Amino acid sequence: MGVQERLTTVISTKGQVILPKAIRDQRQWGAGTKLTVEETADGVLLKPAPAFAPSTVDAVFASLKYEGTALSIDEMDVAVAREAKRRARD
């Protein structure tokens, strides 16, 4: 879609705007897609909302905290195999 081809839409009485199908298809914005709305000097900018809330590396790795003595690779392999067998039985 070039600059020459201008698409228009209408704001409903409920304040809803229907994006033209060509735009939705090009952006792969299906029904239910959440968009952020930003006001800019040139108008309004729509962008897909992030799927996850922002987080930090420290917050993510803090959830992996392990208290105890470190295991060897062989000990970890045994523990993983034991858990795999347990889950296969369930």
Buried (B, 14 or more C-beta within 10 A) or exposed (E): EEEEEEEEEEEEEEEEEEBEEEEBEEBEBEEEEEEEEEEEEEEEEBEEEEEEEEEEEEEEEEEEEEEEEEEEEEEEEEEEEEEEEEEEEE
